[in-house]
Amino acid sequence: MAHLSDRQREELHKSMLEYLHGSNFTAAYNALKQDTGVEYTPDPKAKYAGLLEKKWTSVIRLQKKIMDLETRNASLQEELSIAPSKRAAMQADWVPRAPAAHVLTGHRGHITRVAFHPQYSILASASEDATVKIWDWETGEFERTLKGHQRAVHDVDFDHKGHLLVTCSSDLFIKIWDSENEWKNTKTLVGHEHSVSSVRFMPGDQFIVSASRDSTIRVFDVASTHLVRTISGHSEWVRCAVPSEDGHLLASASKDKTAKLWDPRTGECKGELRGHDNELEAVCFAPVAAYTAIRELAGLPITGSKDPGAYVATGSRDKNIKLWDVHSGQMIKNLAGHDNWVRALVFHPSGKLLLSAADDKSIRVWELSTGRCMKTIEAHSHFVATLAWGRQKISTAKSNGADAKTGELEKLVNVVASAGVDQTIKIWLP
């Protein structure tokens, strides 16, 4: 009783007296009344009537809930403990395999691009139906449609926190949407004179870089929406422009059959990659994790610079993928195997593999250290236009190897999305 306040003690005594009186336990009622010294007149309408019974049933209900949760927790712990080392190894080298976990439908036009939210299980998709759709990739459920563009939407990208989403369209506009505020279109950027084919946040999220059919690349300030720089040099439609991990370089791919490297701060062209026999559709910087495998493929010393932006991959309508050394401008390897235009490229987080998507309806997995195609996935019923890797960091309980600041261990979850002309998005999960 030491843990009860005077008020709680009085309430308990009165509810017990009410219970004993109501149950005709007269002797017990009188004895308790005498021992506690509580002045109490039984009243079936008083707040103490039935109070003891209510408390008792609540306790039993809570106990049952706790037991159910403990049982569920035990079964989940058991599931987690099954061969964790084997599962971890499988996770690190995981690649998509048929069938897809979810097939998302709802767009009424070709899907041009998909992008994963950096923190939540959210996927954004852009389409020629002039809309952007937001999905939950974990459950496969549709969440909402973003309307604002008047013509086909060609690209979509999240900032590094996932607070903002940027899109671009044939209507010449670039739009910024606020995921924290009902996905409202908060800013519209203008400057291009023809279809805007790609848009990306630069590292740091202060600027965005866009590429257009007007043959230019443009850099905009996110806060002011002002055009900061126009980069010219391609003679034809620029299909896409992407920043290196540190933001010191831009790589662009164009209809003029070349890829170019630029300094985004000055607009200076730092290099040109020539070798494809047709229009380029995709360009992608290799992550630092891939350098060892690429150097092995090139016959270079394994040790070397770890600076971002050293190697890029390009994909073309000539059906080939090429790996390039950015500093020398030399081609390292040509990856042949697709039977149609190569439309999208993404490096595997392990750095050992490259994934490609093409108009032959397939996704291919290439081993970087040898350049051979390890796997072909028959992915869609029509051209595959876009591919994205959403390897997410999920914080788990405190553990050794935990983040020094937060004390949380980061667990990586693999997920890949692909989409295209068949108007479906496929979510590939382990």
C-alpha positions as CSV (number, residue, x, y, z in Angstrom):
1,M,0.0,0.0,0.0
2,A,3.1,2.2,0.4
3,H,2.9,3.1,-3.4
4,L,-0.6,4.5,-3.2
5,S,-1.4,8.2,-2.5
6,D,-4.0,9.0,0.2
7,R,-6.5,9.7,-2.5
8,Q,-5.9,6.4,-4.3
9,R,-6.0,4.5,-1.0
10,E,-9.3,6.1,-0.1
11,E,-10.7,5.2,-3.6
12,L,-9.6,1.6,-3.3
13,H,-11.1,1.2,0.2
14,K,-14.5,2.7,-0.9
15,S,-14.7,0.6,-4.1
16,M,-13.9,-2.5,-1.9
17,L,-16.6,-1.6,0.6
18,E,-19.1,-1.0,-2.3
19,Y,-18.2,-4.4,-3.7
20,L,-18.5,-6.2,-0.4
21,H,-21.8,-4.5,0.3
22,G,-23.2,-5.3,-3.1
23,S,-22.2,-8.9,-2.7
24,N,-23.9,-9.2,0.7
25,F,-20.6,-9.9,2.5
26,T,-21.9,-8.0,5.6
27,A,-19.4,-9.3,8.1
28,A,-16.4,-8.6,5.8
29,Y,-17.9,-5.2,5.0
30,N,-18.2,-4.2,8.6
31,A,-14.7,-5.5,9.5
32,L,-13.1,-3.6,6.6
33,K,-15.0,-0.4,7.5
34,Q,-13.8,-0.7,11.1
35,D,-10.2,-1.5,10.2
36,T,-9.8,1.3,7.7
37,G,-11.9,3.9,9.6
38,V,-13.4,5.1,6.4
39,E,-16.8,6.9,6.6
40,Y,-18.8,5.4,3.7
41,T,-22.5,5.0,2.9
42,P,-23.1,2.5,0.1
43,D,-24.8,4.0,-3.0
44,P,-25.5,2.0,-6.2
45,K,-25.3,5.4,-8.1
46,A,-21.9,6.5,-6.6
47,K,-18.8,6.4,-8.7
48,Y,-17.4,3.5,-6.6
49,A,-20.3,1.2,-7.8
50,G,-18.7,-1.5,-10.0
51,L,-15.3,0.3,-10.0
52,L,-13.4,-2.7,-8.5
53,E,-14.9,-5.0,-11.2
54,K,-14.0,-2.6,-14.0
55,K,-10.4,-2.3,-12.8
56,W,-10.1,-6.0,-12.5
57,T,-11.3,-6.7,-16.0
58,S,-9.0,-4.0,-17.4
59,V,-6.0,-5.7,-15.7
60,I,-7.0,-9.1,-17.2
61,R,-7.4,-7.5,-20.7
62,L,-4.0,-5.9,-20.4
63,Q,-2.4,-9.1,-19.2
64,K,-3.7,-10.9,-22.2
65,K,-2.4,-8.2,-24.6
66,I,1.0,-8.4,-23.0
67,M,1.1,-12.2,-23.3
68,D,0.1,-12.0,-27.0
69,L,2.8,-9.4,-27.7
70,E,5.4,-11.5,-25.8
71,T,4.5,-14.5,-27.9
72,R,4.7,-12.5,-31.2
73,N,8.0,-11.0,-30.1
74,A,9.4,-14.5,-29.3
75,S,8.5,-15.8,-32.8
76,L,10.0,-12.7,-34.5
77,Q,13.2,-13.1,-32.5
78,E,13.4,-16.7,-33.5
79,E,12.9,-15.8,-37.2
80,L,15.7,-13.2,-36.9
81,S,18.1,-15.7,-35.3
82,I,17.8,-18.2,-38.1
83,A,21.2,-18.2,-39.8
84,P,21.8,-14.4,-39.5
85,S,25.3,-14.7,-41.1
86,K,23.9,-16.5,-44.1
87,R,21.1,-14.0,-44.5
88,A,23.5,-11.0,-44.2
89,A,25.8,-12.5,-46.9
90,M,22.8,-13.0,-49.1
91,Q,21.6,-9.5,-48.5
92,A,24.9,-7.9,-49.4
93,D,25.0,-9.5,-52.9
94,W,21.3,-9.6,-53.5
95,V,20.0,-8.9,-57.0
96,P,16.4,-8.9,-58.2
97,R,14.8,-12.2,-59.3
98,A,11.4,-12.9,-60.8
99,P,8.7,-12.7,-59.8
100,A,8.4,-9.1,-58.6
101,A,7.1,-8.6,-55.1
102,H,4.6,-6.0,-56.2
103,V,3.2,-4.7,-59.5
104,L,1.9,-1.2,-59.2
105,T,-0.7,0.0,-61.7
106,G,-2.5,3.3,-62.1
107,H,-0.6,5.4,-64.6
108,R,-2.3,6.0,-68.0
109,G,0.9,6.6,-69.9
110,H,4.5,5.4,-70.2
111,I,6.3,5.6,-66.9
112,T,9.5,7.6,-67.5
113,R,11.2,7.6,-64.1
114,V,11.0,6.2,-60.5
115,A,12.7,7.5,-57.4
116,F,12.9,6.2,-53.8
117,H,12.5,8.3,-50.7
118,P,15.8,8.3,-48.8
119,Q,14.2,7.4,-45.4
120,Y,10.6,6.1,-45.8
121,S,9.1,3.3,-47.8
122,I,7.9,5.8,-50.4
123,L,8.4,5.7,-54.2
124,A,7.6,8.5,-56.6
125,S,6.9,7.7,-60.3
126,A,6.8,10.2,-63.2
127,S,4.7,9.5,-66.3
128,E,3.8,10.7,-69.8
129,D,0.2,11.0,-68.4
130,A,1.4,14.4,-66.9
131,T,1.2,13.1,-63.3
132,V,3.5,12.0,-60.6
133,K,2.2,9.2,-58.3
134,I,3.3,8.4,-54.8
135,W,3.4,4.8,-53.6
136,D,4.3,2.7,-50.5
137,W,6.7,0.2,-52.0
138,E,6.7,-2.0,-48.9
139,T,2.9,-2.7,-49.1
140,G,2.5,-2.0,-52.8
141,E,-0.3,0.5,-52.0
142,F,-1.0,3.7,-54.0
143,E,-1.0,6.9,-51.9
144,R,-1.6,9.9,-54.0
145,T,-1.3,11.6,-57.4
146,L,0.5,15.0,-57.8
147,K,-1.0,17.1,-60.6
148,G,0.4,20.3,-61.8
149,H,2.4,19.6,-65.0
150,Q,0.5,20.1,-68.3
151,R,2.5,17.6,-70.4
152,A,4.6,14.5,-69.9
153,V,6.7,14.3,-66.8
154,H,10.2,13.0,-67.5
155,D,12.1,12.9,-64.3
156,V,11.6,12.9,-60.5
157,D,14.2,13.1,-57.7
158,F,14.1,13.5,-53.9
159,D,16.5,15.7,-51.9
160,H,18.8,13.8,-49.5
161,K,16.4,14.2,-46.5
162,G,13.3,13.4,-48.6
163,H,11.6,16.7,-47.7
164,L,11.4,18.0,-51.3
165,L,10.7,16.3,-54.6
166,V,11.7,17.9,-57.9
167,T,10.0,17.0,-61.2
168,C,10.5,18.2,-64.8
169,S,8.3,18.1,-67.9
170,S,7.7,18.7,-71.6
171,D,5.7,21.8,-70.5
172,L,9.2,23.4,-69.9
173,F,8.6,23.7,-66.2
174,I,10.6,22.3,-63.2
175,K,8.4,21.9,-60.1
176,I,9.3,21.4,-56.4
177,W,6.9,19.6,-54.2
178,D,6.9,19.6,-50.3
179,S,6.5,16.1,-48.9
180,E,6.2,17.6,-45.4
181,N,3.2,19.7,-46.4
182,E,0.7,17.5,-48.2
183,W,3.0,17.3,-51.3
184,K,2.1,20.8,-52.3
185,N,3.8,22.3,-55.4
186,T,5.7,25.1,-53.6
187,K,8.0,26.3,-56.4
188,T,8.1,26.4,-60.2
189,L,11.3,27.1,-62.0
190,V,11.5,28.4,-65.6
191,G,14.4,28.8,-68.0
192,H,14.5,26.0,-70.5
193,E,13.3,26.6,-74.1
194,H,12.3,23.0,-74.9
195,S,11.3,19.8,-73.0
196,V,13.1,19.3,-69.7
197,S,14.3,15.7,-69.8
198,S,16.1,15.3,-66.5
199,V,16.4,17.0,-63.1
200,R,18.5,16.2,-60.0
201,F,19.3,17.7,-56.7
202,M,23.0,18.5,-56.3
203,P,24.7,17.2,-53.2
204,G,23.9,19.6,-50.4
205,D,20.4,20.3,-51.9
206,Q,21.1,24.0,-52.5
207,F,21.0,23.6,-56.3
208,I,19.3,21.5,-58.9
209,V,20.7,20.6,-62.2
210,S,18.5,20.0,-65.3
211,A,19.0,18.8,-68.9
212,S,16.9,19.7,-71.8
213,R,16.0,19.2,-75.5
214,D,17.2,22.8,-75.9
215,S,20.7,21.2,-75.8
216,T,21.6,22.9,-72.5
217,I,22.2,22.0,-68.9
218,R,21.0,24.5,-66.3
219,V,21.8,25.0,-62.7
220,F,19.1,26.6,-60.5
221,D,19.2,27.8,-56.9
222,V,16.5,26.0,-54.9
223,A,15.8,28.7,-52.3
224,S,15.4,31.6,-54.8
225,T,14.4,29.5,-57.9
226,H,16.9,31.7,-59.9
227,L,18.8,30.3,-62.8
228,V,22.4,30.3,-61.7
229,R,24.2,28.9,-64.8
230,T,23.5,27.7,-68.3
231,I,26.0,25.1,-69.6
232,S,26.2,24.8,-73.3
233,G,28.4,22.4,-75.3
234,H,26.2,19.5,-76.6
235,S,25.0,20.0,-80.2
236,E,21.7,18.0,-79.6
237,W,19.1,17.1,-77.0
238,V,20.7,16.4,-73.6
239,R,18.9,13.3,-72.2
240,C,20.2,13.5,-68.7
241,A,22.7,15.2,-66.4
242,V,23.8,13.8,-63.1
243,P,26.2,15.0,-60.3
244,S,29.1,13.1,-58.8
245,E,28.8,12.1,-55.2
246,D,30.7,15.2,-54.0
247,G,29.1,17.5,-56.5
248,H,32.4,18.5,-58.1
249,L,31.5,17.1,-61.5
250,L,28.4,16.7,-63.7
251,A,28.1,13.9,-66.3
252,S,25.7,14.4,-69.2
253,A,24.4,12.1,-72.0
254,S,23.1,13.4,-75.3
255,K,21.5,12.6,-78.6
256,D,24.8,13.8,-80.2
257,K,26.2,10.4,-79.3
258,T,28.6,11.8,-76.6
259,A,28.8,12.0,-72.9
260,K,30.5,15.1,-71.4
261,L,32.0,15.9,-68.0
262,W,31.5,19.4,-66.6
263,D,32.5,21.6,-63.6
264,P,29.1,22.7,-62.3
265,R,30.6,25.7,-60.5
266,T,32.1,27.2,-63.7
267,G,30.3,25.5,-66.5
268,E,33.7,24.4,-68.0
269,C,33.7,21.2,-70.0
270,K,36.2,18.8,-68.3
271,G,36.1,16.0,-70.9
272,E,34.2,14.3,-73.6
273,L,33.5,10.5,-74.0
274,R,33.1,9.4,-77.6
275,G,32.6,5.9,-78.8
276,H,28.9,5.1,-79.0
277,D,27.3,4.7,-82.5
278,N,23.9,6.1,-81.5
279,E,22.2,8.4,-79.1
280,L,23.0,8.1,-75.4
281,E,20.1,7.4,-73.1
282,A,21.8,7.1,-69.7
283,V,24.9,8.1,-67.7
284,C,25.8,7.1,-64.2
285,F,28.8,7.8,-61.9
286,A,30.4,4.7,-60.3
287,P,30.3,4.7,-56.5
288,V,33.7,4.6,-54.7
289,A,32.8,1.0,-53.6
290,A,33.0,-0.1,-57.3
291,Y,36.5,1.3,-57.9
292,T,38.3,-2.0,-56.9
293,A,36.3,-4.1,-59.4
294,I,36.6,-1.5,-62.2
295,R,40.3,-1.3,-61.7
296,E,40.6,-5.1,-61.8
297,L,38.6,-5.1,-65.1
298,A,40.9,-2.3,-66.5
299,G,44.0,-4.1,-65.4
300,L,45.0,-1.1,-63.3
301,P,46.5,-1.2,-59.8
302,I,43.8,-1.9,-57.3
303,T,45.0,0.9,-55.0
304,G,44.4,4.4,-56.2
305,S,42.4,7.5,-55.7
306,K,39.2,7.2,-53.7
307,D,37.8,10.5,-54.9
308,P,34.2,10.4,-56.3
309,G,33.7,10.9,-60.0
310,A,36.6,8.7,-61.3
311,Y,34.5,6.4,-63.5
312,V,31.2,6.5,-65.3
313,A,29.0,4.1,-67.2
314,T,26.9,5.1,-70.3
315,G,24.0,3.4,-72.0
316,S,23.0,4.0,-75.6
317,R,20.6,3.2,-78.4
318,D,23.5,1.3,-80.0
319,K,22.5,-1.5,-77.4
320,N,25.8,-1.2,-75.6
321,I,27.0,-0.1,-72.2
322,K,30.4,1.4,-71.8
323,L,32.6,2.0,-68.7
324,W,34.9,5.0,-68.9
325,D,37.9,6.4,-67.0
326,V,36.9,10.0,-66.4
327,H,40.4,11.4,-66.0
328,S,41.8,9.9,-69.2
329,G,38.6,9.9,-71.2
330,Q,39.5,6.3,-72.2
331,M,36.9,3.5,-72.5
332,I,37.6,0.7,-70.1
333,K,35.2,-1.9,-71.4
334,N,32.2,-2.3,-73.7
335,L,29.4,-4.4,-72.2
336,A,27.4,-6.0,-75.1
337,G,24.4,-8.2,-74.5
338,H,21.1,-6.2,-74.7
339,D,19.1,-6.6,-77.9
340,N,17.7,-3.1,-77.9
341,W,18.2,0.4,-76.6
342,V,19.8,0.6,-73.2
343,R,17.7,3.0,-71.1
344,A,18.8,2.9,-67.5
345,L,21.9,2.0,-65.4
346,V,22.4,1.6,-61.7
347,F,25.4,0.4,-59.7
348,H,24.9,-2.3,-57.1
349,P,25.6,-0.9,-53.6
350,S,28.3,-3.6,-53.0
351,G,30.3,-2.1,-55.9
352,K,30.7,-5.5,-57.5
353,L,27.8,-5.3,-60.0
354,L,26.1,-3.0,-62.5
355,L,22.4,-3.4,-63.4
356,S,21.0,-2.2,-66.7
357,A,17.5,-1.9,-68.2
358,A,16.6,-1.9,-71.9
359,D,14.0,-1.9,-74.5
360,D,14.5,-5.7,-74.9
361,K,12.2,-5.8,-71.8
362,S,14.9,-7.1,-69.6
363,I,17.1,-6.2,-66.6
364,R,20.7,-7.5,-66.9
365,V,23.2,-7.9,-64.1
366,W,26.9,-7.4,-65.0
367,E,29.9,-8.5,-63.0
368,L,32.2,-5.4,-63.0
369,S,35.5,-7.2,-62.3
370,T,35.1,-9.4,-65.5
371,G,32.5,-7.5,-67.6
372,R,30.4,-10.6,-68.1
373,C,26.6,-10.7,-67.9
374,M,25.7,-12.9,-64.9
375,K,22.0,-12.8,-65.0
376,T,19.1,-11.7,-67.3
377,I,15.7,-11.0,-65.7
378,E,12.7,-10.9,-68.0
379,A,11.2,-7.9,-66.2
380,H,8.4,-6.3,-68.2
381,S,6.0,-7.0,-71.1
382,H,7.3,-3.9,-72.9
383,F,10.3,-1.5,-73.0
384,V,11.9,-0.9,-69.6
385,A,12.6,2.8,-69.3
386,T,13.8,3.3,-65.7
387,L,15.5,1.5,-62.9
388,A,16.2,2.6,-59.3
389,W,17.9,1.1,-56.3
390,G,16.5,2.0,-53.0
391,R,18.9,0.4,-50.6
392,Q,17.5,1.9,-47.3
393,K,19.3,2.5,-44.0
394,I,17.1,1.4,-41.1
395,S,18.1,2.0,-37.5
396,T,18.0,-1.0,-35.3
397,A,18.8,-1.6,-31.6
398,K,22.1,-0.5,-30.1
399,S,24.9,-2.8,-30.9
400,N,28.6,-3.1,-31.5
401,G,29.5,-1.2,-34.7
402,A,26.7,1.2,-34.0
403,D,26.8,4.8,-35.2
404,A,29.0,6.6,-32.7
405,K,26.6,9.6,-32.5
406,T,23.2,8.0,-32.2
407,G,24.2,4.6,-30.8
408,E,22.0,3.0,-33.5
409,L,23.1,0.3,-35.9
410,E,22.2,0.9,-39.5
411,K,20.7,-2.1,-41.3
412,L,20.5,-2.0,-45.1
413,V,17.3,-3.1,-46.8
414,N,17.5,-4.0,-50.5
415,V,14.8,-2.9,-52.9
416,V,14.8,-2.3,-56.7
417,A,12.0,-0.6,-58.8
418,S,11.7,-0.8,-62.6
419,A,9.1,0.7,-64.9
420,G,8.4,1.6,-68.5
421,V,6.1,1.5,-71.5
422,D,3.8,-1.2,-70.0
423,Q,2.5,1.4,-67.5
424,T,3.5,-0.8,-64.5
425,I,6.0,-0.4,-61.8
426,K,7.6,-3.5,-60.5
427,I,9.0,-3.7,-57.0
428,W,11.8,-6.3,-56.5
429,L,12.5,-7.4,-52.9
430,P,14.6,-10.1,-51.3
